Amino acid sequence: MAYASFKDFCVAADLCTADQFDDWRMGYSQNGSAEDGSAEDGSAEDGSAEDGNKEKSSVGSLFELVREKSGKPETDFLSLIGQAFDWKPVDFSNLEPTKEALRKISSKVASQHKVIPVSVEEGVLMVATSNPFSTDLLNAVRFAAQGPVNFVLAPSEDITKAYEKHYGVGADTIDALAQDQVDEEEDLELMFGDEKEIAEGDQEASIIRFVNQVILQAQKSRATDIHFEPQEDNLQIRHRIDGILHVMPMPPALNRLQAALISRIKVMSGMNIAEKRLPQDGRINIKIKGAEIDIRVSTVPTVYGESVSLRLLTRDSVLKGMDTLGMTKEIEDPISKIIRKPHGIVLVTGPTGSGKSTSLYSFLNTINDTDKRIMTVEDPVEYEMAGVNQVAVKNDIGRSFAHILRHFLRQDPDVIMVGEIRDGETAEIAIQAANTGHLVFSTLHTNDAPSAFTRLIDMDCEPFLVADAIEAVMAQRLVRTLCPECRVEQVVSKEYLLSVEFPPAQVPGAKFWQGKGCDACGERGYQGRSGIYELLQNSEAIQAQVIDRAPASVIGQLARSEGMKTLREYGWGRALAGVTSIEEVLRVTQVTEDVAEPVENF
């Protein structure tokens, strides 16, 4: 059916009455005129809408205003528009824009007008938009394409996601910068004084905007790390999301602005921008929508330039309660008692990025009270805690872990937290502190809990002191948790379960899950992370083995006979509970790589 105007369509579709439309239009005209000066009623140029790909007069923001006032979801509203004016919808979940189409429209035009080129069919460019009534949009796209264009409909959110995926975050900014750089190089000799300063100022502002865009995108994606990695012919940016690295789509011209981007990050983090030969460390403190974010920055010189890593820490991600760490009662109850003991060492072990610092902060947060004097030595201080005396290591002035710990013992502490035991001297002082009536928390890099004893002995600590000082060792890993929106049951064969050492007694009736992938989780099937744990509580039998310098495997067997669950056994429980998947448990517990895929997947 053809409509003489956008107003007629809205009335016919029961989106509003004629009077309501006039009131909305009046209010819109008073608050801002149409972007293109087109007909106020949104009527089509030819007085009809028989051909949906013929240019329509724009209502600009009025179109969006009507959609908002109608109360209909955008998808439903666009569906009505498409049926009325013969515009076809497009679903980007099952569609990949072609490279030929993407080359037709620049990132600047696509970003400014919120469109995505889809394909080229018989010389006609198909372009997706969420506002088909904007004459400015239609004209700009046709001019950029330099040829015939047909328009299809897609929700604005889908267009934004497609833009970030195919053009890259901040592509319009980078394209403009790259062009500015070319222009400056070509006209360098003709530029003098103030003109040059203005041009450089413009470029600097755009660089700032791009770096902000990258950080905002990382925060939106729940990334914990951002890596700027110079390559031979490009600058690669990767985000670590839920422990897994993902390459971020970036415009090809990014490598030309590598030096400017890295300099901007150095300025933000208080580094020396002139020093490019040595590694540097710094920090950035920012707020995003009221949330405080602490960014630790590290630079390392590589063959193709400086590699920059940003670690994003939020107060919520660090200062967690023990009930949010993924601990079941069989771990939470004993560890809650252990961290309240008057003396001894409690160690948390695991590789980098396994959540050790978060666990230590959680312990301190649990026992932090006015009747306890708590002191920490960290490298660096990841987050400030009220009521806790925190000291940062500065090796360049001789303020090492060991140096600070010696002075801590003269400060009358009740609880001492050591960020990491890295050497024998620090280990000896920590043991001395524990054996003189202090409770000591620290981390150690070992693969499992039993190995903590042998590791300290390898640091030349006396076995009898190690055996006496350690109260408990908790090994941990982080597994990705299944997305609740797309979690589906997984069929797993008995043979497969037995091949990965799943307890035979639990095979009958065992039910597992996996993530199918959806918009909520970015098609990854996982959303967030949770801990799996291995808690070894010291005993007289274990102490005897430590004093005899027994290997970690013997200590581990004894601990298991006393009730300790291994990381993998604990992980099986989380998989059975539907928290994570079999594949994730196997990944973080270092099962051999030649294990086959489980089975029928979705």
Secondary structure, 3 states (H helix, E strand, C coil): CCCCCHHHHHHHCCCCCHHHHHHHHHHHHHHCCCCCCCCCCCCECCCCCCCCCCCECCCCHHHHHHHHHHCCCHHHHHHHHHHHHCCCECCHHHCCCCHHHHHHCCHHHHHHHCEEEEEEECCEEEEEECCCCCHHHHHHHHHHHCCCEEEEECCHHHHHHHHHHHCCCCHHHHHHHHHHHHHHHHCHHHCCHHHHHHHHHHHHHHHHHHHHHHHHHHHHCCEEEEEEEECCCCEEEEEEECCEEEECCCCHHHHHHHHHHHHHHHHHCCCCCCCCCCCEEEEEEEEECCEEEEEEEEEEEECCEEEEEEEEEEHHHHCCCHHHCCCCHHHHHHHHHHCCCCCEEEEEECCCCCCHHHHHHHHHHHHCCCCCCEEEEECCCCCCCCCEEEEECEHHHCECHHHHHHHHCCCCCCEEEECCCCCHHHHHHHHHHHHCCCEEEEEECCCCCCHHHHHHHHCCCCHHHHHHHEEEEEEEEEEEEECCCCEEEECCCHHHHHHCCCCHHHCCCCCEEEECCCCCCCCCCEEEEEEEEEEEECCHHHHHHHHCCCCHHHHHHHHHHCCCCCHHHHHHHHHHCCCCCHHHHHHHCCCCCCCCCCCCCC
